[in-house]
Amino acid sequence: MCQNILSPVDFDSQWNNLIVTYSKAANYLNSELYSSKERWAKAYTTKFFMAGISSTSQVEGENSVIKNTLHGLPSLCELVIVLDH
């Protein structure tokens, strides 16, 4: 729900919604997940190389989109639009 949000402001807004929705888990969510968001949330990891990342599925998915999109030789602007979606 929050993992793939790109903006830190949007991430925090969605995080607050998550805490309200799952209030019984709020202590765990805040102490374990929110405190380590720089390691797993896209809003915080897209600008930095994360040597400790534990999954490549996001990158593999983006590479698949790039490969399928480039098949039609799109412009750079079209590629950026596809990747944003």
C-alpha positions as CSV (number, residue, x, y, z in Angstrom):
1,M,0.0,0.0,0.0
2,C,2.8,2.4,0.8
3,Q,5.8,0.7,-0.6
4,N,5.6,2.0,-4.2
5,I,4.6,5.6,-3.5
6,L,7.3,7.9,-5.0
7,S,6.8,11.1,-2.9
8,P,7.8,11.2,0.8
9,V,4.9,13.5,1.5
10,D,2.4,11.1,-0.2
11,F,4.1,8.2,1.6
12,D,3.5,9.9,5.0
13,S,-0.1,10.7,4.1
14,Q,-0.7,7.1,3.1
15,W,1.2,5.8,6.1
16,N,-1.2,7.8,8.4
17,N,-4.1,6.1,6.6
18,L,-2.5,2.7,7.2
19,I,-2.1,3.4,10.9
20,V,-5.8,4.5,11.2
21,T,-6.9,1.4,9.3
22,Y,-4.8,-1.0,11.3
23,S,-4.7,0.7,14.6
24,K,-4.1,-2.5,16.6
25,A,-0.8,-2.9,14.7
26,A,0.2,0.7,14.9
27,N,3.0,0.1,17.5
28,Y,4.6,-2.6,15.3
29,L,4.1,-0.6,12.1
30,N,5.7,2.5,13.6
31,S,8.6,0.9,15.5
32,E,9.6,-1.8,13.0
33,L,8.5,-0.6,9.6
34,Y,8.3,3.2,9.6
35,S,11.6,3.5,11.4
36,S,13.3,1.5,8.6
37,K,11.4,3.1,5.6
38,E,14.6,4.3,4.1
39,R,15.5,0.7,3.3
40,W,12.2,-0.5,1.7
41,A,10.0,2.4,0.7
42,K,10.4,3.6,-2.9
43,A,9.9,7.2,-1.9
44,Y,13.1,7.0,0.0
45,T,15.2,4.5,-2.1
46,T,14.8,5.7,-5.7
47,K,17.6,8.3,-5.4
48,F,20.2,6.2,-3.6
49,F,22.1,3.0,-4.3
50,M,20.9,0.5,-1.6
51,A,23.5,-2.2,-1.3
52,G,21.5,-4.0,1.4
53,I,18.3,-4.3,-0.7
54,S,16.8,-7.8,-0.3
55,S,14.7,-8.0,-3.5
56,T,15.2,-7.4,-7.2
57,S,11.6,-7.9,-8.2
58,Q,10.9,-4.2,-8.5
59,V,13.9,-3.7,-10.8
60,E,13.1,-6.8,-12.8
61,G,9.5,-5.5,-13.3
62,E,10.8,-2.1,-14.4
63,N,13.3,-3.8,-16.8
64,S,10.5,-5.8,-18.3
65,V,8.4,-2.6,-18.8
66,I,11.4,-0.9,-20.4
67,K,12.1,-3.9,-22.7
68,N,8.5,-4.2,-23.8
69,T,8.2,-0.5,-24.3
70,L,11.5,-0.1,-26.2
71,H,10.3,-2.7,-28.7
72,G,8.3,0.0,-30.4
73,L,11.2,2.5,-30.1
74,P,9.4,5.2,-28.1
75,S,10.7,8.6,-27.4
76,L,12.3,9.2,-24.0
77,C,9.3,11.2,-22.9
78,E,7.0,8.2,-23.7
79,L,9.3,5.9,-21.8
80,V,9.2,8.1,-18.7
81,I,5.4,8.2,-18.8
82,V,5.2,4.4,-19.0
83,L,7.7,4.0,-16.1
84,D,5.7,6.5,-14.0
85,H,2.6,4.3,-14.4
